[in-house]
Amino acid sequence: MHHTIWHSLDISLDALNERNAGTMADFLGIEFTEIGNNYLRATMPVNERTLQPRGILHGGAAAALIETIGSVASSMVIDPGVFVCAGIAVNANHVRSVGKGFVHAVATALHIGSSTHVWEVRVKDDEDALISAGRLTVAVLRKNK
């Protein structure tokens, strides 16, 4: 058994994807595709829902992907019976455009603390070229009893 950052190993890709039903992530077509020991992977189509008028991926759609994957990753680290996560800052540097296919995001933790998590998210195209580099800071809040 490899060391993992996740609170529980009893989480499936199906369960993660079902949680997105009826949300912006669902509308944008974000789908979780891999849970590693210390990373989470997702894809998003580059299509009429994620393009800007010039026919390239909208930076806001890339930022939504970054926030979605980082927030979900944080929710997998905490004890959901005690804590809840809330994204408090998202940053995205868009370095290349893409007009078709899919983008693939991988979130890895830069910091997992008791009150904050910081995630690095790299968004690449189908040819593995970097499209956006993001960072998400998440607050870890104790649930009210």
Backbone as a ProteinNet text record, in pm:
[ID]
protein_1_A
[PRIMARY]
MHHTIWHSLDISLDALNERNAGTMADFLGIEFTEIGNNYLRATMPVNERTLQPRGILHGGAAAALIETIGSVASSMVIDPGVFVCAGIAVNANHVRSVGKGFVHAVATALHIGSSTHVWEVRVKDDEDALISAGRLTVAVLRKNK
[TERTIARY]
84.6	0	87.6	65.8	141.6	80	165.6	115.9	25.4	-81	-173.9	-210.2	-244.7	-286.7	-436.4	-509.9	-655.5	-701.7	-809.4	-866.5	-917	-981.4	-1038.7	-1002.6	-974.4	-950.1	-1079.7	-1190.3	-1321.2	-1393.5	-1326.7	-1387.4	-1361.4	-1462.9	-1448.7	-1463.1	-1411.8	-1430.1	-1578.5	-1655	-1799.2	-1863.2	-1824.5	-1882.5	-1844.2	-1720	-1677.7	-1755.9	-1771.3	-1842.3	-1991.4	-2050.4	-2192.5	-2217.8	-2120.7	-2136.7	-2147.2	-2095.4	-2097.9	-2229.9	-2319.5	-2444.7	-2519.5	-2558	-2635.7	-2555.2	-2421.4	-2336.4	-2267.9	-2193.2	-2117.6	-2017.5	-1954.8	-1859.8	-1927.7	-2049.3	-2127.9	-2156.1	-2199.3	-2229	-2107.2	-1988.8	-1865.9	-1810.8	-1864.2	-1819	-1695.5	-1668.2	-1552.8	-1579.3	-1481.2	-1492.8	-1364.3	-1377.6	-1262.1	-1222.1	-1091.6	-1045.3	-944	-879.5	-780.6	-759.6	-752.9	-716.7	-583.5	-476.3	-345.2	-324	-208.7	-179.3	-172.4	-127.7	-110.6	-151.9	-237.4	-286.4	-424.8	-493.7	-624.9	-619.4	-678.6	-676.4	-819.6	-840	-971.4	-953.3	-1060	-1059.6	-1177.6	-1166	-1274.8	-1269.4	-1383.3	-1382.3	-1361.6	-1297.9	-1285.9	-1393.7	-1506.3	-1621.8	-1702.1	-1824.6	-1905.7	-1933.2	-1923	-1947.2	-1823	-1705.4	-1581.3	-1498.4	-1544.7	-1471.5	-1509.3	-1417.8	-1449.3	-1472.6	-1520.5	-1559.2	-1448.8	-1322	-1213	-1188.7	-1268.3	-1256.4	-1149.4	-1107.1	-1008.4	-1066.2	-1004.1	-1050.2	-1058.8	-1172.6	-1195.6	-1113.6	-1043.2	-963.7	-1047.2	-1170.8	-1259.8	-1298.4	-1309.2	-1338	-1217.5	-1097.8	-976.5	-969.5	-1003.3	-1002.1	-1107.8	-1223.5	-1327.5	-1278.3	-1206.4	-1148.2	-1047	-962.7	-862	-929.7	-1030.2	-1098.3	-1174.3	-1236	-1311.7	-1220.6	-1112.9	-1028.4	-957.6	-914.6	-849.5	-944.8	-1066.1	-1165.6	-1204.5	-1223.3	-1258.9	-1143.4	-1020.7	-905	-901	-923.6	-925.6	-1034	-1149.7	-1259.7	-1225.6	-1131.1	-1089.5	-982.9	-917.9	-812.5	-871.2	-977.5	-1034.4	-1128.1	-1160.1	-1266	-1397.1	-1481.7	-1603.4	-1706.7	-1691.5	-1782.1	-1750.3	-1628.2	-1581.4	-1556.4	-1509	-1465.6	-1539.2	-1532	-1579.5	-1472.4	-1459.8	-1359.5	-1427.2	-1355.6	-1403.8	-1285.3	-1292.9	-1188.3	-1188.7	-1070.4	-1063.1	-978	-896.4	-819.3	-783.9	-805.7	-766.3	-685.2	-577.3	-490	-463.7	-466.1	-437.6	-354.4	-247.7	-167.1	-191.9	-244.8	-276.3	-157.7	-90.4	35.5	25.4	-82.1	-99.2	-248.2	-289	-430.7	-454.2	-579.5	-622.7	-765.3	-797.8	-929.6	-1012.8	-958.1	-1033.6	-981.2	-1055.4	-1012.4	-1051.5	-959.2	-980.6	-863	-886.8	-776.6	-776.9	-657.5	-634.7	-568.3	-630.4	-579.1	-530	-419.5	-367.1	-344	-406	-389.5	-297.3	-194.6	-105.4	-95.3	-82.6	-79.4	58.2	59	180.7	187.6	69.2	61.4	-70	-60.9	-180.4	-163.9	-230.8	-223.7	-356.5	-360.6	-483.3	-592	-553.5	-654.3	-655.3	-550.3	-547.8	-480.4	-522.5	-456.5	-419.9	-307.9	-269.9	-240.9	-310.3	-299.9	-237.9	-148.2	-96.6	-171.4	-219.7	-294.4	-232.3	-193.3	-141.2	-246.7	-279.6	-379.9	-306.1	-317.2	-246.8	-346.5	-303.2	-389.4	-365.2	-429.8	-418.9	-276	-194.9	-55.3	39.9	-14.7	63.9	135.1	89.1	145.8	73.9	149.2	91.3	3.6	-121.1	-217.3	-230.5	-251.1	-266.2	-198.9	-141.2	-84.7	-162.3	-217.1	-303	-262.5	-315.2	-296.7	-428.3	-469.6	-591.9	-559.9	-604.8	-594.2	-732.9	-737.5	-864.4	-860.1	-966.2	-980.5	-1044.2	-992.3	-1047.8	-1122.5	-1254.3	-1339.8	-1406	-1408.3	-1475.8	-1626.7	-1699	-1845.1	-1904.2	-2016.2	-2088.6	-2151.5	-2147.8	-2204	-2354
-120.2	0	124.6	210.7	335.2	440	529.7	640.9	728.9	775.4	861	981.6	1091.5	1212.6	1212.3	1119.5	1120.8	1070.1	1129	1090.4	946.9	910.8	777.6	722.1	595.1	530.4	478	501	452	559.8	612.4	712.3	666.8	679	634.2	752.1	732.5	833.7	852.1	744.2	755.4	845.7	828.2	910.5	1057.1	1083.6	1222.7	1284.1	1210	1262.9	1279.3	1190.1	1203.8	1328.4	1366.3	1487.1	1613.3	1609.4	1725.9	1742.8	1646.3	1653.3	1782.7	1854.2	1976.5	2097.3	2089.8	2203.1	2264.3	2371.7	2431.6	2331.9	2252.3	2151.9	2056.8	2017.6	1931.3	2003.7	2128.7	2208.1	2220	2240.5	2256.9	2123.6	2012.2	1881	1830.1	1884.1	1839.1	1697.9	1611.5	1472.5	1430.1	1373.5	1321.8	1188.7	1170.2	1052.8	967.3	1021.7	942	997.9	906.3	941.3	873	951.8	897.1	901.8	857.8	863.6	1006.6	1099.3	1238.1	1338.4	1297.1	1388	1344.4	1439.6	1415	1464.5	1389.2	1423.6	1437.4	1535.9	1558	1608.6	1594.8	1647.4	1742.1	1827	1916.3	1932.9	1920.9	1940.4	2086.9	2107.4	2240.6	2244.8	2309.3	2307.6	2437	2438	2561.4	2611.4	2526.5	2570.9	2630.3	2600.7	2644.7	2738.9	2767.1	2856.8	3002	3091	3233.6	3268.8	3389.6	3421.4	3403.2	3410.7	3392.1	3244.6	3155	3013.8	2939.9	2996.6	2930.9	2916.1	2828.7	2803.5	2933.4	2956.5	3074.1	3061.3	3166.1	3163.1	3136.4	3183	3158.3	3012.1	2943.9	2800.5	2724.8	2765.6	2704.1	2730.1	2851.1	2883.8	2802.4	2780.7	2697.5	2553.8	2503.5	2369.5	2364	2465.2	2472.2	2475.1	2558.3	2566.9	2437.9	2378.9	2255.4	2142.4	2118.3	2004.1	2025.8	2148.5	2175.8	2165.1	2214.9	2207.6	2063.4	1985	1844.5	1770.4	1799.4	1735.6	1769.2	1895.2	1932.5	1857.2	1842.2	1772	1625.3	1572.9	1433.4	1416.4	1526.5	1522.8	1529.9	1607	1633.2	1522	1523.5	1437.9	1512.3	1466.7	1541.2	1546.6	1463.4	1469.7	1584.8	1638.2	1742.6	1874.6	1867.4	1987.1	2005.6	2127.1	2160.4	2250.8	2247.2	2327.4	2438	2550.2	2660.8	2724.8	2730.7	2799.3	2946.9	3002.5	3144.2	3227.4	3163.3	3237.7	3144.3	3190.9	3113.8	3205.6	3149.6	3223.5	3133.6	3191.5	3112.9	3195.4	3136.4	3195.8	3114.1	3179.8	3113.5	3137.1	3029.1	3043	3000.1	2928.8	2882.2	2864.7	2882.8	2864.5	2725.7	2684.7	2558.2	2578.6	2522.9	2545	2421.5	2304.2	2180.7	2071.7	1961.8	1847.1	1860	1821.3	1825.8	1892.8	1944.9	1983.4	1887.3	1863.9	1764.2	1835	1829	1898.3	1797.4	1831.6	1751.4	1844.9	1812	1890.3	1814.8	1885	1830.1	1932.1	1881.1	1968.7	2032.2	2163.1	2234	2244.5	2250.1	2263.9	2203.7	2116	2064.4	2093.8	2200.5	2239.7	2215.7	2250.9	2228	2330	2447.1	2549.1	2591.4	2558.1	2589.3	2478	2467.3	2381.1	2470.2	2442.2	2512.2	2405.7	2417.8	2321.7	2386.4	2314.3	2353.6	2270.8	2337.8	2267.9	2302.3	2200.1	2218.2	2169.5	2254.2	2222.6	2209.3	2091.2	2064	2022	2034	1992.6	1845.3	1798.6	1658	1618.7	1717.4	1690.2	1710.5	1728.3	1745.5	1880.6	1979.3	2114.3	2190.4	2265.2	2342.3	2454.4	2459.3	2561.8	2665.9	2620.4	2709.4	2646.1	2733.9	2691.5	2765.3	2690.7	2752.4	2718.3	2798.8	2774.1	2806.5	2717.9	2737.7	2727.7	2826.3	2822.8	2794.1	2697.4	2650.3	2665.1	2721.9	2729.1	2600.3	2548.1	2429.5	2478.6	2463	2518.2	2406.2	2423.4	2325.3	2346.1	2235.9	2242.8	2281.2	2351.3	2380.2	2252.5	2234.4	2112	2122.1
0	0	0	-96.5	-104.9	-13.4	35	115.8	28.4	85.4	12.2	96.9	30.3	101.9	129.5	70.3	80.8	217	267.7	396.9	393.9	284.2	270.7	134.2	128.4	-0.8	-60.3	11	-31.7	-112.3	-213.7	-301.2	-445	-528.6	-666.9	-762.5	-881.9	-986.6	-1014.6	-1015.3	-1037.9	-933.5	-807.1	-699.8	-718.2	-755	-777.5	-892.3	-1000.3	-1117	-1089.3	-1010.5	-975.6	-890.8	-805.6	-722.8	-807.8	-930.6	-1018.8	-1092.7	-1084.6	-1159.9	-1128.1	-1232	-1214.5	-1171.5	-1178.8	-1139	-1261.1	-1239.2	-1348.3	-1405.4	-1319	-1367.4	-1465.5	-1435.6	-1523.9	-1655.3	-1647.7	-1766.7	-1857.2	-1796.4	-1874.8	-1924.6	-1873.2	-1917	-1844.3	-1725.8	-1647.7	-1597.1	-1617.5	-1573.9	-1504.9	-1385.4	-1312.8	-1374.2	-1397.1	-1471.2	-1395.6	-1292.3	-1219.8	-1080	-982.9	-846.2	-818.4	-809	-776.2	-625.7	-579.4	-435.9	-385.2	-471.6	-428.6	-536.7	-627.2	-731.1	-776	-838.7	-898	-1041.5	-1131.8	-1274.9	-1325.9	-1416.6	-1476.8	-1619.3	-1698.5	-1834.8	-1852.9	-1954.4	-1992.4	-2144	-2212.6	-2357.5	-2394.1	-2506.6	-2565.9	-2673.6	-2639.2	-2728.6	-2712.2	-2763.9	-2762.2	-2620.1	-2519.1	-2381.6	-2316.8	-2371.3	-2307.3	-2394.1	-2515	-2605.2	-2582.3	-2614.9	-2622.6	-2770.3	-2800.3	-2938.8	-3044	-3005.4	-3102.4	-3134.1	-3074.4	-3107.5	-3028.7	-2915.7	-2829.9	-2688.9	-2610.9	-2475.8	-2396.4	-2334.1	-2250.5	-2122.4	-2085.3	-1962.8	-1839	-1839.6	-1726.5	-1715.3	-1829.1	-1825.8	-1769.5	-1808.7	-1753.1	-1603	-1560.2	-1416.9	-1342.1	-1404.8	-1342.1	-1327	-1425.8	-1416.9	-1302.3	-1291.6	-1185.3	-1048.6	-1032.8	-903.6	-873	-972.4	-951.7	-905.3	-976.3	-942.9	-808.8	-781.2	-653.1	-535.8	-552.8	-445.5	-416.3	-520.2	-501	-434.4	-476.9	-414	-264.9	-229.1	-87.2	-12.5	-73.9	-7.2	16.6	-59.3	-43	65.4	104.6	206.1	347.2	361.7	494.4	540	667.7	722.4	699.1	605.1	569.8	681.8	782.3	896.1	990.2	980.2	1071.7	999.9	874.5	803	671.4	621	487.6	425.9	293.6	224	143.3	131	48.8	-22	-153.4	-229.1	-193.9	-165.9	-129	-223.7	-307.9	-408	-522	-644.2	-761.5	-852	-906.6	-997.4	-1116.3	-1235.4	-1355.1	-1451.7	-1497.2	-1604	-1729.4	-1831	-1957.1	-2051.5	-2089.1	-2163.1	-2309.1	-2344.3	-2481.6	-2505.7	-2631.1	-2662.4	-2721	-2712.4	-2771.9	-2820.9	-2938	-2996.1	-3017.7	-2984	-3006.2	-2914	-2910.4	-2831.2	-2685.8	-2600.5	-2456	-2389.2	-2269.7	-2182.9	-2064.6	-2013.1	-1908.3	-1790.7	-1674.1	-1555.9	-1453.8	-1389.5	-1279.4	-1162	-1048.6	-925.5	-831.7	-782.8	-680.9	-568.3	-446.7	-329.7	-314.1	-296.5	-257.2	-105.4	-41.5	104.2	152.7	251.3	316.8	465.3	507.6	647.7	716.9	844.8	920.7	885.8	835.2	803.8	657.4	582.1	438.7	360.3	235	137.4	19.6	-45.1	-168.3	-273.6	-386.8	-495.8	-617.9	-682.3	-812.9	-916.2	-1020	-1125.1	-1259.7	-1331.7	-1467.3	-1565.5	-1661.2	-1763.4	-1896.1	-1956.8	-2082.4	-2189.7	-2316.1	-2427.3	-2460.6	-2565.7	-2604.2	-2644.3	-2681.5	-2720	-2602.9	-2481.5	-2358.9	-2349.6	-2427.4	-2418.2	-2306.6	-2228.3	-2118.2	-2173	-2127.8	-2167.1	-2055.7	-1932.9	-1817.2	-1696.2	-1614.6	-1486.4	-1378.9	-1285.9	-1185.2	-1044.3	-953.7	-811.2	-742.7	-653.1	-576.6	-428.8	-353.3	-207.7	-152.5	-60.8	-4.9	147.1	201.7	347.2	396	507.6	571.3	694.8	691.8	798.2	877.1	1008	1094	1079.8	1059.4	1049	1183.2	1178.5	1301.5	1354	1482.8	1542.4	1555.6
[MASK]
+++++++++++++++++++++++++++++++++++++++++++++++++++++++++++++++++++++++++++++++++++++++++++++++++++++++++++++++++++++++++++++++++++++++++++++++++

